[in-house]
Amino acid sequence: FIFFFLIFNSSIKAENIIIEAKNITLNKNQKSSLFENEVKVETKDGYTIKSDSAEYNKETGILILKKNITGNDEKNNIIKADFAKYDENSKIFLTTGPTSIITSEDYFIESSDIKLNNLTKKISSKNKTIVTDLDKNKIFVDNFEYQTGSNIFKSIGNIEVIDNKQNKYEFSQVYIDTQKKEILGTDIKSYINDKSF
């Protein structure tokens, strides 16, 4: 019966998620399952995660994902990493190590140890981050919070903006509206590279 299940059933329904894969192995105690080869996870709140492998613990509701992880929320913000954890109960997705994000407005974010909270609709990190906008301007921050509902990116601390003409600006706080493509900052210092200025 177990052999038949492993060959012909390629998905498992948890309380709030559906997990699909080409290979599924169930632990003897039935508390955890290992998924390998084209893993796809769909959450009740519209989040889709793909990876090479995943391990789900039914008792804790924790899903550990490894290698080539791509997560998409309902607004099509895309997170990529090689190690992540999803908590089915808190709806929190955490990555460990280098992580990249492409926002719904095509801003590119390079950071590490990202936290995505599906309940509050926020993506954040306490680590150094580089944001590149559509005009190839780069924003260097010590931490960030991105509100996916309002498309607002904000950071407090040492912030440096280098535009596509190599002009440099420093802020203590920055707010970026990725939809309107506006940057607002406080305590600005600017170093203009353009000789015609």
C-alpha positions as CSV (number, residue, x, y, z in Angstrom):
1,F,0.0,0.0,0.0
2,I,2.8,2.4,0.9
3,F,4.6,1.6,-2.4
4,F,1.4,2.3,-4.3
5,F,1.0,5.6,-2.5
6,L,4.5,6.8,-3.3
7,I,4.3,5.9,-7.0
8,F,0.8,7.3,-7.7
9,N,0.2,10.1,-5.3
10,S,2.4,13.1,-5.9
11,S,0.8,15.6,-3.6
12,I,0.0,16.0,0.1
13,K,-2.6,18.4,1.6
14,A,-1.6,19.9,4.9
15,E,-4.0,22.2,6.9
16,N,-3.1,25.4,5.0
17,I,-0.8,24.2,2.2
18,I,-0.7,21.8,-0.8
19,I,2.7,20.2,-1.5
20,E,3.5,18.5,-4.8
21,A,6.6,16.8,-6.0
22,K,7.8,13.9,-8.2
23,N,9.2,12.0,-5.3
24,I,7.6,11.8,-1.8
25,T,9.0,9.8,1.1
26,L,6.9,9.5,4.3
27,N,8.7,9.0,7.7
28,K,7.7,5.9,9.7
29,N,6.2,8.0,12.5
30,Q,4.1,9.9,9.9
31,K,5.1,13.2,11.4
32,S,7.4,14.3,8.5
33,S,7.5,14.0,4.8
34,L,10.4,14.5,2.3
35,F,9.6,16.0,-1.1
36,E,12.2,15.9,-3.9
37,N,12.3,16.8,-7.6
38,E,10.2,19.7,-8.8
39,V,8.7,20.6,-5.5
40,K,5.7,23.0,-5.6
41,V,4.0,24.5,-2.5
42,E,0.8,26.5,-2.6
43,T,-0.4,28.2,0.5
44,K,-4.0,29.2,1.3
45,D,-3.1,32.9,1.2
46,G,-1.9,32.8,-2.4
47,Y,1.8,32.2,-2.0
48,T,3.6,29.8,-4.3
49,I,7.0,28.3,-3.6
50,K,9.2,26.1,-5.8
51,S,12.4,24.3,-4.8
52,D,14.5,21.2,-5.4
53,S,13.6,19.6,-2.1
54,A,11.5,20.2,1.0
55,E,10.8,18.6,4.3
56,Y,7.4,19.1,6.0
57,N,6.8,18.4,9.7
58,K,3.1,17.8,10.2
59,E,3.3,18.3,14.0
60,T,5.0,21.7,13.9
61,G,3.7,23.0,10.5
62,I,7.2,23.8,9.5
63,L,8.4,23.4,5.9
64,I,12.2,23.4,5.3
65,L,13.1,24.2,1.6
66,K,16.5,23.7,0.0
67,K,18.1,24.7,-3.3
68,N,16.8,26.8,-6.2
69,I,13.9,28.3,-4.1
70,T,11.6,30.7,-5.8
71,G,8.7,32.2,-3.9
72,N,5.9,34.3,-5.5
73,D,3.2,36.2,-3.6
74,E,-0.2,37.3,-5.0
75,K,1.3,40.6,-6.2
76,N,4.1,38.7,-8.1
77,N,7.0,39.8,-5.8
78,I,9.6,37.1,-6.4
79,I,12.1,35.9,-3.7
80,K,15.0,33.6,-4.6
81,A,17.3,31.8,-2.2
82,D,18.9,28.4,-1.5
83,F,17.6,27.8,2.0
84,A,14.3,28.8,3.5
85,K,11.7,27.9,6.2
86,Y,7.9,28.4,5.9
87,D,5.8,28.4,9.1
88,E,2.3,27.2,8.1
89,N,0.8,28.6,11.4
90,S,2.4,32.1,11.5
91,K,2.4,32.5,7.6
92,I,6.1,33.6,7.9
93,F,8.6,32.7,5.2
94,L,12.3,33.1,6.2
95,T,15.4,32.7,4.1
96,T,18.9,32.0,5.3
97,G,21.9,33.3,3.4
98,P,22.0,35.4,0.2
99,T,18.6,36.3,-1.1
100,S,17.3,38.3,-4.1
101,I,14.0,39.9,-4.7
102,I,12.3,41.2,-7.8
103,T,9.4,43.4,-6.7
104,S,6.1,43.7,-8.6
105,E,7.5,47.0,-9.9
106,D,10.8,45.4,-11.1
107,Y,13.0,46.8,-8.4
108,F,15.9,44.4,-7.8
109,I,16.9,43.8,-4.1
110,E,20.0,41.9,-3.1
111,S,20.2,41.0,0.6
112,S,20.3,38.1,3.0
113,D,18.1,36.5,5.7
114,I,14.8,37.8,4.4
115,K,11.6,37.7,6.3
116,L,8.3,37.7,4.5
117,N,5.2,38.0,6.6
118,N,2.1,37.1,4.7
119,L,-0.3,38.4,7.4
120,T,1.2,41.9,7.5
121,K,2.2,41.9,3.8
122,K,5.8,43.0,4.7
123,I,9.2,41.8,3.4
124,S,12.2,42.8,5.6
125,S,15.8,42.2,6.5
126,K,18.1,43.5,9.2
127,N,21.1,43.0,6.9
128,K,23.0,45.2,4.4
129,T,21.0,45.5,1.2
130,I,21.4,46.9,-2.3
131,V,18.3,48.1,-4.2
132,T,18.6,48.8,-8.0
133,D,15.7,50.7,-9.6
134,L,14.6,50.7,-13.3
135,D,17.0,53.5,-14.1
136,K,20.0,51.6,-12.7
137,N,20.3,53.9,-9.6
138,K,21.6,52.0,-6.6
139,I,20.5,52.4,-3.0
140,F,22.7,50.9,-0.3
141,V,21.0,50.4,3.1
142,D,21.8,48.7,6.4
143,N,18.2,47.2,6.7
144,F,14.9,47.5,5.0
145,E,11.2,47.0,5.1
146,Y,9.1,46.7,2.0
147,Q,5.3,47.0,2.3
148,T,3.9,44.9,-0.6
149,G,0.4,46.3,-0.2
150,S,1.4,49.9,-0.7
151,N,4.6,49.3,-2.7
152,I,6.6,51.4,-0.1
153,F,10.3,50.6,0.6
154,K,11.8,52.2,3.7
155,S,15.0,52.1,5.7
156,I,16.5,53.9,8.6
157,G,20.3,54.2,9.3
158,N,23.2,54.8,6.9
159,I,21.7,55.1,3.4
160,E,23.7,55.8,0.3
161,V,22.2,56.5,-3.1
162,I,24.4,56.4,-6.2
163,D,22.6,57.4,-9.4
164,N,23.3,56.3,-12.9
165,K,25.5,59.4,-13.4
166,Q,27.6,58.5,-10.3
167,N,26.2,61.3,-8.2
168,K,26.1,60.3,-4.5
169,Y,23.5,61.1,-1.9
170,E,23.5,60.2,1.8
171,F,20.4,60.0,4.0
172,S,19.5,58.9,7.5
173,Q,16.0,57.7,6.4
174,V,14.6,56.9,3.0
175,Y,11.1,56.1,1.7
176,I,10.7,54.8,-1.9
177,D,7.4,54.6,-3.6
178,T,8.2,51.9,-6.2
179,Q,4.8,52.5,-8.0
180,K,5.3,56.3,-8.3
181,K,9.1,55.9,-8.7
182,E,9.7,58.5,-6.0
183,I,12.5,58.7,-3.4
184,L,12.0,60.8,-0.2
185,G,14.9,61.1,2.3
186,T,15.9,63.0,5.4
187,D,19.2,64.6,6.4
188,I,20.5,64.6,2.8
189,K,24.1,65.2,1.8
190,S,24.9,65.2,-1.9
191,Y,28.1,64.8,-3.9
192,I,27.5,65.9,-7.4
193,N,29.7,64.3,-10.1
194,D,28.1,66.1,-13.1
195,K,30.5,69.0,-14.2
196,S,27.7,70.8,-15.9
197,F,25.7,71.2,-12.7
